[in-house]
């Protein structure tokens, strides 16, 4: 049986990654999850990637309780034995739909008129997985995380002329879906390690069509990756990290959501050094203000050295922080042990 385009992209990425500079390879956090993600793709298929067991831990945030995710096939039959009222209450507890509704309410309450048209965005069903319907729109937890953070961005700057976004660690491409649905001539670039780069290529092609998304097989032999030229032909481009030194052109916004915190400091510093000259206007990040869990040894889930939101802001020395928040636009708990901070930065004037 011939390889699919997804399989071809992934195979080339994995092969090329073996000889890549360590600064562009998975760090300890991702190395620990790498085998399980690949195993799930092989066993369960890419078509259902958002439902894979490894996805919920590493790159597809969900609201569902651990009970539903791990023991759903045992507890769901119980719902059939309940009255309709008890069944609805039982299912809300399992799916945590109330938490999704709370995030949606925050998104709506914090929305800003004009600029980037977030009201027009609804999430595609490609890849399966968890989504909730509010009004006539569909949202995942990933999308609501982005939407709330984009409201802070809209509050602080004029987003009406936002056309292009460069993201590192974009997961399966949620931010790209938002931008390209909100902006008719929008252009999105995602830089990520495999297998995530292959997954986001697959997802964006399912949503916007294969001809509109440049994948790794097409770009790996380019001596120069000129984004200003590529945007004339494509709506989205997905690259692997070791291709970044070949990238030229300008993008309006750089984004990173909850992946710099999963890397080691020297890796983050290198990425920022490369992307700063490419970003014309703003930076939008959401990362931990207290740091990701430390691993006690290599191979254990966690980071060897923490990257915090403050460190990221310091490394973007060509930009200044104009807003940051974890209470409304990000997330935090009562004890302060979890603080996920959304930050908006603006390029310093000459």
Secondary structure, 3 states (H helix, E strand, C coil): CCCCHHHHHHHHHHHHHCCCCHHHCCCHHHHHHHHHHHHHHHHHCHHHHHHCHHHHHHCCCCCCCHHHHHHHHHHHHHHCCCCHHHHHHHHHHHHCHHHHHHHHHHHHHCCCCCCCCHHHCCCCCCCCCCCEEECCEEECHHHHHHHHHHHHHHHHCCCCCCCEEEEECCCCCHHHHHHHHHCCCCEEEEECCCCHHHHHHHHHHHHHCHHHEECHHHHCCCCCEEHHHHCCCCCEEEECHHHHHHEECCEEEEEEECCHHHCCHHHHHHHHHHHHHHEEEEEEEEEECCCCCECCCCCCCCECCCCCHHHHHHHCCCEEEEEEECCCCCEECCCCCCEEEEEEEEECCC
